[in-house]
Amino acid sequence: MNKTRMSRVNEEIKKELSILLQREMKDPRIGFVTVTGVEVTSDLQQAKVYISVFGDADKREGTLAGLTKAKGFLRTEIGRRIKLRHIPDLVFKLDESIDYGNKIETILRDISTPQGEKQV
């Protein structure tokens, strides 16, 4: 598939999923979820949806379970909103890049602070 079309399909699915998760989901396990990226395979059979969840590890696991349970509903709604021949199967993955960035920032801040001082 054309690279430009692939990026458009990725962004369109990302946009629609974000709207669905904010407005349409009724599952209490799904809290503060941000869709950070979508990667669709070239044959449109599978889409990896990268999400970021605000909360601890238990909240993340609960959110992943809720999203996996709602996969059929989300695919149906995406099929109604986006005109594609094949609606990809959604695979949800946690995006750890934000946590990793915060960890690196904390390490750099600790290195730059003199040993005798504590930053507030």
C-alpha positions in Angstrom: 0.0 0.0 0.0 1.1 3.5 -0.7 3.1 5.1 2.2 1.1 8.3 2.2 -2.2 6.4 2.3 -0.9 4.2 5.1 -0.1 7.3 7.2 -3.5 8.8 6.5 -5.2 5.6 7.5 -3.1 5.4 10.7 -4.0 9.0 11.6 -7.7 8.6 10.8 -8.0 5.4 13.0 -6.1 7.2 15.8 -8.4 10.2 15.6 -11.6 8.1 15.6 -10.4 5.8 18.4 -9.5 8.9 20.5 -13.0 10.3 20.1 -14.6 6.9 20.8 -12.6 6.4 24.0 -13.5 9.8 25.3 -17.2 10.0 24.4 -18.6 6.5 23.8 -17.0 4.1 26.2 -19.1 3.3 29.3 -16.7 0.8 30.9 -15.5 2.1 34.3 -12.1 0.3 33.9 -11.3 2.7 31.0 -10.2 5.9 32.6 -7.7 8.5 31.3 -6.5 6.9 28.1 -4.6 8.6 25.4 -4.0 7.0 22.0 -0.4 7.9 21.2 -0.1 6.0 17.9 -1.5 3.5 15.4 0.4 1.2 13.1 -1.6 -0.6 10.5 -0.1 -3.5 8.5 0.0 -3.0 4.8 -2.8 -5.6 4.2 -5.1 -3.8 6.7 -5.5 -7.0 8.7 -4.1 -5.8 12.0 -3.6 -2.4 13.8 -1.3 -2.0 16.7 -2.8 0.8 18.9 -0.4 2.3 21.3 -2.0 3.8 24.4 -0.9 5.8 27.4 -2.8 5.4 30.7 -2.7 7.8 33.6 -2.4 5.7 36.8 -0.5 2.9 38.4 0.2 -0.6 37.1 -3.2 -2.0 38.3 -5.0 0.8 36.5 -3.1 0.1 33.3 -3.9 -3.6 33.4 -7.5 -2.9 34.0 -7.6 -0.5 31.1 -6.0 -3.0 28.8 -8.5 -5.6 29.9 -11.4 -3.2 29.3 -10.1 -2.2 25.8 -9.6 -5.9 24.9 -13.2 -6.6 25.9 -14.5 -3.6 23.9 -12.5 -4.5 20.8 -15.6 -5.6 18.8 -17.5 -2.5 19.6 -14.5 -0.3 18.6 -14.0 -2.1 15.3 -17.7 -1.8 14.5 -17.7 1.9 15.2 -14.5 2.5 13.2 -16.1 0.6 10.3 -19.1 3.0 10.4 -17.0 6.1 10.6 -14.2 5.3 8.2 -14.9 3.8 4.7 -12.4 1.0 4.4 -12.7 -2.3 2.6 -11.2 -4.2 5.6 -11.4 -3.0 9.2 -8.2 -4.1 10.9 -8.1 -6.2 14.1 -7.1 -4.0 17.0 -4.2 -5.0 19.2 -3.7 -2.7 22.2 -0.2 -2.1 23.6 1.0 0.2 26.4 3.2 3.0 25.2 6.0 3.2 27.8 7.8 6.1 26.1 6.3 8.8 28.3 7.3 6.9 31.5 10.8 6.3 30.0 11.1 10.0 29.2 10.1 11.0 32.7 12.7 8.6 34.2 15.5 10.0 32.0 14.4 13.6 33.0 14.6 12.7 36.7 18.1 11.1 36.2 19.3 14.2 34.4 17.9 16.5 37.0 19.6 14.5 39.8 22.9 14.6 38.0 22.8 18.4 37.4 21.8 19.1 41.1 24.9 19.5 43.4 25.2 16.8 46.0 24.5 19.0 49.0 21.3 20.6 47.6 17.9 18.9 47.3 15.6 20.2 44.6 12.0 20.8 45.6 
